[in-house]
């Protein structure tokens, strides 16, 4: 029944094709705009426990049934805007935002680091040897960014004021994937109680797990010692982890899976908070800044900006 309304959710339609039945439903977000999602059900369309979980506003972890909710990418922000006068065949494999510099950074896995304004203008490129796959910022008051490298799996400390690599942190004792299946994602997760200001979360594509490391970025300017903390699985994820980003406004992590065209929003322990479909072909990188959602696609050689994106979590 396309007119059904269940606890504030408008049922838009049903789909019993394929191996699992699902309902397409909609509810309004905090701005009053409708958000569509697909709800997987059992063979007799049982969904009551699902809606109990979805209407719970305590923002606790999702129960087993609610893990089957997949939000559709909001039509209001489509089609997005392609930004940046990128070099030809630029395979955008990493993105990050530096709040202090007010600059967007990108890397291509062919060995290019790029800096630009939020709208993609005034681009500056540096050549940095290596299979560059990810980017993050640890200290937004410094000129340093951190680059994830695949094969050999490592993190480069890069000074944007000089255009030089200042340190290399070797992760191969813990992270080693097959060719093109190594370190693919990187995010710094701040923690005011940690002596180094937080931990680096590195994603290994071969197993889809996140590996946590403490690096001496506060205690030393020269040490390359690496302290492995732990690894963790991403709830609702797969082995094709392509990108990670930390969202400071929510304190959550965004994990991109390009073969699934899916974004998983997770907490620091990998617990699922929401899932979204994401447009594109080879979504390798992402960053969310004040409602500005940037997605890097290494198959389309592009960076796309989706303005007005609201992260809906459960």
C-alpha positions as CSV (number, residue, x, y, z in Angstrom):
1,X,0.0,0.0,0.0
2,X,1.8,3.1,-1.2
3,X,-0.3,5.3,1.1
4,X,0.6,3.4,4.3
5,X,2.1,5.3,7.2
6,X,3.9,3.4,9.9
7,X,5.0,5.4,12.9
8,X,5.9,8.5,10.9
9,X,7.4,6.5,8.0
10,X,5.6,6.9,4.6
11,X,5.7,3.6,2.7
12,X,6.4,4.5,-0.9
13,X,6.5,1.0,-2.4
14,X,7.4,-2.6,-2.1
15,X,9.9,-4.8,-4.0
16,X,9.8,-8.6,-3.9
17,X,12.2,-9.1,-6.8
18,X,15.4,-10.9,-6.2
19,X,16.3,-12.9,-3.1
20,X,15.0,-10.5,-0.4
21,X,11.9,-8.4,0.0
22,X,12.2,-4.8,0.8
23,X,10.1,-1.6,1.4
24,X,11.0,1.8,0.2
25,X,10.0,4.3,3.0
26,X,10.5,8.0,3.7
27,X,10.6,10.2,6.7
28,X,11.5,13.9,7.3
29,X,14.9,14.9,8.6
30,X,15.5,17.7,11.1
31,X,15.2,20.3,8.4
32,X,11.8,18.9,7.3
33,X,13.1,17.4,4.1
34,X,12.1,13.8,3.1
35,X,14.8,11.2,3.3
36,X,14.2,7.9,1.5
37,X,15.6,4.5,2.6
38,X,15.2,0.9,1.7
39,X,14.2,-1.5,4.5
40,X,14.9,-5.2,4.1
41,X,12.2,-7.5,5.5
42,X,11.6,-11.1,6.0
43,X,9.4,-13.4,3.9
44,X,6.2,-12.2,5.5
45,X,7.1,-8.5,5.5
46,X,7.6,-8.3,9.2
47,X,9.0,-4.8,10.0
48,X,7.5,-3.7,13.4
49,X,10.8,-4.2,15.3
50,X,12.6,-2.4,12.5
51,X,10.4,0.7,13.0
52,X,10.7,0.5,16.8
53,X,14.5,0.8,16.3
54,X,14.3,3.6,13.6
55,X,12.1,5.8,15.8
56,X,14.4,5.5,18.8
57,X,16.1,8.9,19.0
58,X,18.7,7.9,21.7
59,X,21.3,7.3,19.0
60,X,22.3,4.0,20.4
61,X,23.7,1.2,18.3
62,X,21.3,-0.3,15.8
63,X,19.7,-3.7,16.6
64,X,20.0,-6.6,14.2
65,X,16.9,-5.7,12.2
66,X,17.8,-2.0,11.7
67,X,21.2,-2.9,10.1
68,X,19.2,-3.7,7.0
69,X,18.2,0.0,6.4
70,X,20.0,1.6,3.5
71,X,19.3,5.3,2.9
72,X,19.1,6.5,-0.7
73,X,21.4,9.3,-1.6
74,X,19.3,12.5,-1.3
75,X,17.9,13.6,-4.6
76,X,18.0,17.3,-3.4
77,X,21.9,17.3,-3.6
78,X,22.1,15.7,-7.0
79,X,23.7,15.8,-9.6
80,X,26.5,17.5,-7.7
81,X,29.2,19.7,-9.2
82,X,32.6,18.5,-10.6
83,X,35.3,20.6,-9.1
84,X,39.1,21.1,-9.5
85,X,41.1,21.5,-12.7
86,X,42.7,18.2,-12.1
87,X,45.6,16.9,-14.2
88,X,44.7,14.5,-17.0
89,X,43.8,10.9,-15.9
90,X,43.9,12.0,-12.2
91,X,42.8,9.0,-10.2
92,X,41.4,10.6,-7.1
93,X,42.2,8.1,-4.4
94,X,42.2,10.3,-1.3
95,X,40.6,13.5,0.0
96,X,40.8,15.6,3.2
97,X,40.0,19.0,4.4
98,X,42.4,21.2,6.4
99,X,40.4,23.5,8.6
100,X,43.2,25.8,9.5
101,X,44.4,26.4,5.9
102,X,40.8,26.3,4.6
103,X,42.0,24.0,1.8
104,X,40.8,20.8,0.2
105,X,43.6,18.2,-0.4
106,X,43.5,15.3,-2.8
107,X,45.9,12.6,-3.9
108,X,46.1,10.5,-7.1
109,X,47.6,7.0,-6.9
110,X,50.0,8.0,-9.7
111,X,51.9,10.1,-7.2
112,X,50.3,13.6,-7.2
113,X,49.3,15.6,-4.1
114,X,46.9,18.5,-4.8
115,X,45.8,21.5,-2.8
116,X,42.8,23.7,-3.7
117,X,40.1,26.0,-2.4
118,X,36.7,24.5,-1.3
119,X,35.3,25.2,-4.8
120,X,38.2,23.5,-6.5
121,X,39.9,26.7,-7.7
122,X,43.6,27.7,-7.3
123,X,44.9,24.2,-7.5
124,X,48.5,23.5,-6.6
125,X,50.1,20.1,-7.4
126,X,53.2,18.3,-6.0
127,X,54.8,15.1,-7.3
128,X,55.3,12.6,-4.5
129,X,56.6,9.2,-5.5
130,X,54.5,6.2,-4.4
131,X,51.1,4.6,-4.8
132,X,49.2,7.3,-2.9
133,X,45.8,6.1,-1.7
134,X,44.5,8.2,1.2
135,X,44.8,11.5,3.1
136,X,44.1,12.9,6.5
137,X,44.9,15.8,8.8
138,X,45.9,15.4,12.5
139,X,46.6,19.0,13.6
140,X,44.7,21.7,11.9
141,X,47.0,24.4,13.3
142,X,50.0,22.9,11.5
143,X,51.2,22.7,7.8
144,X,51.3,18.9,7.9
145,X,49.1,16.4,6.2
146,X,49.4,12.6,6.3
147,X,49.3,10.4,3.2
148,X,48.4,6.7,3.1
149,X,50.6,4.7,0.8
150,X,49.8,1.2,-0.6
151,X,52.7,-1.3,-1.2
152,X,54.7,-0.8,0.9
153,X,51.9,0.1,3.4
154,X,53.0,3.2,5.2
155,X,52.0,6.8,6.2
156,X,53.9,9.8,4.9
157,X,54.1,13.0,6.8
158,X,54.0,15.8,4.2
159,X,54.7,19.5,4.8
160,X,52.6,21.7,2.5
161,X,54.7,24.8,3.2
162,X,57.8,23.1,1.7
163,X,56.2,20.5,-0.5
164,X,58.4,17.8,1.1
165,X,57.9,14.5,2.9
166,X,59.3,14.9,6.4
167,X,58.8,11.4,7.8
168,X,57.7,7.9,6.8
169,X,55.9,5.5,9.2
170,X,56.2,1.9,8.1
171,X,53.1,-0.2,8.7
172,X,54.1,-3.4,6.9
173,X,54.5,-5.4,10.2
174,X,50.7,-5.2,10.5
175,X,49.3,-4.3,7.1
176,X,50.3,-6.1,4.0
177,X,47.8,-6.9,1.2
178,X,48.2,-8.4,-2.2
179,X,49.0,-6.1,-5.1
180,X,46.4,-3.3,-5.2
181,X,44.8,-4.6,-2.0
182,X,46.8,-2.9,0.7
183,X,46.3,0.3,2.6
184,X,43.4,2.1,0.9
185,X,41.9,4.4,3.5
186,X,43.2,6.6,6.3
187,X,41.6,8.9,8.9
188,X,42.9,10.6,12.1
189,X,40.5,10.3,15.0
190,X,41.2,12.9,17.6
191,X,41.3,12.1,21.3
192,X,42.1,14.8,23.8
193,X,43.2,12.3,26.4
194,X,45.7,10.6,24.2
195,X,49.4,11.8,24.5
196,X,49.6,12.0,20.6
197,X,46.3,13.7,20.2
198,X,44.5,10.7,18.8
199,X,44.9,7.6,16.6
200,X,45.3,6.9,12.9
201,X,42.7,4.6,11.5
202,X,44.1,2.8,8.4
203,X,41.9,0.6,6.2
204,X,43.2,-2.5,4.6
205,X,41.3,-3.4,1.4
206,X,42.2,-7.1,1.4
207,X,40.3,-7.8,4.6
208,X,38.1,-4.7,5.0
209,X,39.4,-4.1,8.6
210,X,40.6,-0.9,10.2
211,X,44.0,-0.9,11.9
212,X,44.6,1.6,14.7
213,X,48.0,3.2,15.2
214,X,49.6,5.7,17.5
215,X,52.3,7.8,15.9
216,X,54.7,10.2,17.7
217,X,53.3,13.3,16.0
218,X,53.2,15.4,19.3
219,X,56.0,13.9,21.3
220,X,58.6,14.0,18.5
221,X,59.3,15.7,15.2
222,X,61.7,13.1,14.0
223,X,60.8,9.7,15.4
224,X,59.3,7.1,13.0
225,X,58.2,4.6,15.7
226,X,54.8,3.0,15.2
227,X,52.6,1.7,18.0
228,X,50.0,-0.8,16.8
229,X,46.8,-0.5,19.0
230,X,44.3,-3.0,17.5
231,X,42.3,-3.9,14.4
232,X,38.6,-3.9,14.1
233,X,35.9,-5.0,11.7
234,X,33.3,-2.6,10.2
235,X,29.8,-3.7,11.0
236,X,27.9,-4.2,7.7
237,X,31.0,-3.7,5.7
238,X,32.9,-5.9,3.1
239,X,36.5,-6.5,2.0
240,X,36.3,-3.6,-0.5
241,X,37.1,-0.8,1.9
242,X,38.1,2.2,-0.3
243,X,38.0,5.3,1.9
244,X,37.7,6.7,5.4
245,X,37.0,10.1,6.8
246,X,36.4,11.4,10.3
247,X,33.4,13.8,10.7
248,X,34.2,16.2,13.5
249,X,30.6,17.5,13.8
250,X,29.2,14.1,14.8
251,X,32.3,12.3,16.0
252,X,31.6,9.5,13.6
253,X,33.6,7.8,10.8
254,X,32.5,7.5,7.2
255,X,33.6,4.3,5.4
256,X,33.3,4.0,1.6
257,X,32.9,0.7,-0.2
258,X,33.2,1.4,-3.9
259,X,32.1,-2.0,-5.3
260,X,28.9,-1.7,-3.3
261,X,28.4,2.0,-4.1
262,X,27.8,2.3,-0.3
263,X,28.8,4.6,2.6
264,X,28.7,3.2,6.1
265,X,28.6,5.6,9.0
266,X,30.2,4.0,12.0
267,X,31.4,4.9,15.5
268,X,35.0,4.7,16.7
269,X,34.5,1.0,17.5
270,X,33.2,0.1,14.0
271,X,29.5,-0.2,15.0
272,X,27.1,0.8,12.2
273,X,25.0,3.9,12.6
274,X,23.6,4.3,9.1
275,X,24.2,3.2,5.5
276,X,23.8,5.2,2.3
277,X,23.9,4.5,-1.4
278,X,26.5,6.8,-3.2
279,X,26.5,7.7,-6.9
280,X,29.6,7.1,-9.0
281,X,31.6,4.2,-10.4
282,X,34.9,4.0,-8.4
283,X,34.3,6.0,-5.3
284,X,37.7,5.9,-3.6
285,X,37.6,8.9,-1.2
286,X,35.3,11.2,0.7
287,X,35.2,14.1,3.1
288,X,32.3,15.9,4.7
289,X,32.7,19.6,5.7
290,X,29.7,21.6,7.1
291,X,27.2,19.9,4.8
292,X,29.6,19.9,1.8
293,X,30.1,16.3,0.8
294,X,33.1,15.6,-1.5
295,X,33.5,12.3,-3.3
296,X,36.6,11.3,-5.3
297,X,36.1,8.8,-8.1
298,X,39.2,7.2,-9.5
299,X,37.3,5.7,-12.5
300,X,35.8,9.0,-13.5
301,X,39.0,11.0,-12.7
302,X,36.9,13.4,-10.7
303,X,36.0,15.2,-7.5
304,X,32.3,15.8,-7.1
305,X,30.8,18.2,-4.5
306,X,27.3,17.6,-3.2
307,X,26.2,20.7,-1.3
308,X,23.7,20.5,1.5
309,X,24.2,16.9,2.5
310,X,22.9,16.0,5.9
311,X,24.3,13.0,7.7
312,X,21.4,11.0,9.1
313,X,22.3,8.5,11.8
314,X,20.3,6.2,14.1
